[in-house]
Amino acid sequence: MAGGAGAGGPAVTEVAAGPAVTEVAAAAYVIPTDAPEADGTLAWDATTMVLATARAGGAKGIGWSYAAALFSAGQEDLARPGDSKEP
């Protein structure tokens, strides 16, 4: 059954066919804060933003998140030109 569990099995999700992802790139940017900040458990003086871009079918998409720079390092595993993996 699409979209739900059938006969006690795992949920099934249908994925629409679309263009293959041909490029994925990511970069991390460290942005200093105006002054030191803290939330009662940690203190910091900069924020890291990870910016990601992807190309498929002649279109380019962009996304971003606040995360450790380490998250941009594994982006090559998401898709390489010619791969049919979905990110």
C-alpha positions as CSV (number, residue, x, y, z in Angstrom):
1,M,0.0,0.0,0.0
2,A,1.5,3.3,-1.0
3,G,1.9,5.8,1.8
4,G,1.2,3.3,4.6
5,A,2.0,0.0,6.2
6,G,0.6,-3.1,4.5
7,A,0.1,-6.5,6.1
8,G,2.3,-5.5,9.0
9,G,5.2,-4.6,6.7
10,P,7.2,-1.4,6.5
11,A,5.6,1.8,5.2
12,V,6.0,2.2,1.4
13,T,6.7,5.5,-0.1
14,E,6.3,6.2,-3.8
15,V,8.9,8.4,-5.4
16,A,8.1,10.2,-8.6
17,A,10.5,9.8,-11.4
18,G,12.5,12.9,-12.2
19,P,15.8,14.1,-13.6
20,A,19.0,12.6,-12.2
21,V,21.0,14.7,-9.8
22,T,24.1,15.7,-11.7
23,E,25.9,17.9,-9.2
24,V,26.0,18.4,-5.4
25,A,28.2,20.9,-3.7
26,A,28.4,22.2,-0.1
27,A,30.4,24.9,1.6
28,A,30.7,25.9,5.3
29,Y,30.9,29.5,6.4
30,V,31.9,30.7,9.9
31,I,30.1,33.9,10.8
32,P,31.4,35.7,13.9
33,T,28.8,36.9,16.4
34,D,28.7,40.6,17.5
35,A,29.6,39.5,21.1
36,P,30.1,36.2,22.9
37,E,26.8,34.3,23.3
38,A,25.7,31.5,25.6
39,D,22.5,29.5,26.3
40,G,23.4,28.3,29.8
41,T,25.0,25.1,28.6
42,L,27.4,26.3,25.9
43,A,29.1,29.5,24.9
44,W,30.2,30.5,21.4
45,D,31.5,33.5,19.5
46,A,30.6,32.4,15.9
47,T,27.9,30.5,14.0
48,T,28.6,28.0,11.2
49,M,26.3,27.9,8.2
50,V,26.4,25.1,5.7
51,L,25.2,26.0,2.2
52,A,24.3,23.3,-0.3
53,T,23.5,23.4,-4.0
54,A,22.3,20.7,-6.3
55,R,21.7,20.5,-10.1
56,A,19.2,18.2,-11.9
57,G,17.5,18.5,-15.2
58,G,18.9,22.0,-15.9
59,A,17.7,23.4,-12.6
60,K,19.7,24.4,-9.6
61,G,18.5,24.3,-6.0
62,I,20.0,25.8,-2.9
63,G,19.5,25.0,0.8
64,W,21.2,26.0,4.0
65,S,21.4,25.1,7.7
66,Y,23.2,26.0,10.8
67,A,25.5,23.1,11.4
68,A,29.1,22.1,12.1
69,A,31.4,22.4,9.1
70,L,31.8,18.6,9.3
71,F,28.4,18.2,7.6
72,S,29.6,19.8,4.4
73,A,32.5,17.3,4.2
74,G,30.4,14.2,3.3
75,Q,28.4,15.9,0.5
76,E,30.3,14.0,-2.2
77,D,28.6,10.8,-1.0
78,L,25.1,12.2,-1.8
79,A,25.4,12.3,-5.6
80,R,28.1,12.3,-8.3
81,P,27.5,13.1,-11.9
82,G,26.0,10.0,-13.5
83,D,24.8,8.5,-10.2
84,S,21.1,7.7,-9.9
85,K,21.1,8.0,-6.1
86,E,18.5,10.2,-4.6
87,P,19.9,12.6,-2.0
